[in-house]
Amino acid sequence: MSFVLGVAEEITAALDAMIAEISPSAIRKPMYGGIVFQNDPQQPSRVVCGHFTYKQHVGLEFSNGYLLEDPHAVLEGKGKFRRHIKLHSVTDLKKKHVREYLERAFASD
């Protein structure tokens, strides 16, 4: 299956809407070639998460993902702090329990 721009737009729009529900006061900023979300405007360097479009998927990246529990084993990455979830279709949002991970990330920030 080929990953097309329309699919990426559908995924990112769904992520934006989900984050707006979870954290209505979250600040949405274009940064690092994607969109990042912050809880505190007084700490602009503190990013909770962001989404980035790649050739084959949308990556939902958590700045302090190493702190998140991963009961569904969907977090990827071995870096010091960041973890990410690869999304290939809008159905992955539910299959990979994205809302649950976003709620944890915003609650722990």
C-alpha positions as CSV (number, residue, x, y, z in Angstrom):
1,M,0.0,0.0,0.0
2,S,1.4,3.4,-1.0
3,F,1.3,6.2,1.5
4,V,-0.1,9.3,-0.1
5,L,-0.4,12.9,1.0
6,G,-4.2,12.7,1.5
7,V,-3.7,9.9,4.0
8,A,-1.1,12.0,5.9
9,E,-3.4,14.9,6.0
10,E,-6.3,12.8,7.3
11,I,-4.0,11.4,10.1
12,T,-2.6,14.8,11.1
13,A,-6.0,16.4,11.2
14,A,-7.3,13.6,13.4
15,L,-4.3,14.0,15.7
16,D,-4.8,17.7,15.9
17,A,-8.5,17.2,16.8
18,M,-7.6,14.6,19.4
19,I,-5.0,16.8,21.1
20,A,-7.4,19.8,21.1
21,E,-9.9,17.6,23.0
22,I,-7.3,16.2,25.5
23,S,-5.6,19.5,26.1
24,P,-7.6,22.5,24.9
25,S,-5.0,25.0,26.0
26,A,-2.1,23.2,24.2
27,I,-0.1,25.4,22.0
28,R,0.4,24.2,18.4
29,K,3.5,25.3,16.6
30,P,5.2,24.5,13.3
31,M,8.7,23.3,14.3
32,Y,11.4,20.8,13.1
33,G,9.5,20.2,9.8
34,G,6.3,19.2,11.6
35,I,3.9,20.4,14.2
36,V,4.7,20.3,17.9
37,F,2.5,20.8,20.9
38,Q,3.3,22.5,24.2
39,N,1.4,22.8,27.5
40,D,3.2,25.8,28.9
41,P,3.8,29.0,26.9
42,Q,6.3,30.1,29.6
43,Q,8.5,27.2,28.7
44,P,8.8,27.2,24.9
45,S,11.5,24.6,24.8
46,R,9.3,22.1,26.6
47,V,7.5,20.1,23.9
48,V,5.0,17.3,24.8
49,C,4.7,15.7,21.4
50,G,4.6,16.4,17.7
51,H,3.6,14.9,14.4
52,F,5.8,14.6,11.4
53,T,5.0,13.4,7.9
54,Y,7.5,10.9,6.3
55,K,7.4,9.1,3.0
56,Q,5.7,6.0,4.4
57,H,4.0,7.1,7.6
58,V,3.1,9.9,10.0
59,G,5.3,9.8,13.1
60,L,3.7,10.8,16.4
61,E,6.7,11.6,18.6
62,F,6.8,12.1,22.4
63,S,9.6,14.2,23.7
64,N,9.7,12.3,27.0
65,G,8.4,9.0,25.6
66,Y,10.8,7.0,27.7
67,L,8.7,7.9,30.7
68,L,5.4,6.7,29.2
69,E,4.1,3.2,30.1
70,D,3.7,1.1,27.0
71,P,1.1,-1.5,27.7
72,H,0.3,-2.0,24.0
73,A,3.9,-2.2,22.9
74,V,3.5,0.4,20.2
75,L,6.2,2.9,21.2
76,E,9.3,2.7,19.0
77,G,12.8,4.2,19.5
78,K,15.8,3.6,21.6
79,G,17.0,7.2,22.1
80,K,17.6,8.7,25.5
81,F,14.2,10.4,25.7
82,R,12.0,10.3,22.6
83,R,9.7,7.5,21.5
84,H,7.3,7.5,18.6
85,I,4.4,5.7,17.1
86,K,4.3,5.1,13.3
87,L,0.8,5.7,11.8
88,H,0.2,4.4,8.3
89,S,-3.6,5.0,8.2
90,V,-6.3,6.7,10.2
91,T,-7.4,3.3,11.6
92,D,-4.0,3.0,13.3
93,L,-5.1,5.8,15.7
94,K,-7.5,3.3,17.3
95,K,-5.5,0.1,16.7
96,K,-2.4,1.6,18.4
97,H,-4.4,3.3,21.2
98,V,-3.0,6.8,20.3
99,R,-5.5,8.7,22.5
100,E,-4.4,6.8,25.6
101,Y,-0.7,7.6,24.9
102,L,-1.6,11.3,24.3
103,E,-3.6,11.5,27.5
104,R,-0.7,10.1,29.4
105,A,1.8,12.4,27.8
106,F,-0.2,15.6,28.5
107,A,-1.0,14.5,32.0
108,S,2.6,13.8,32.9
109,D,3.9,17.1,31.4
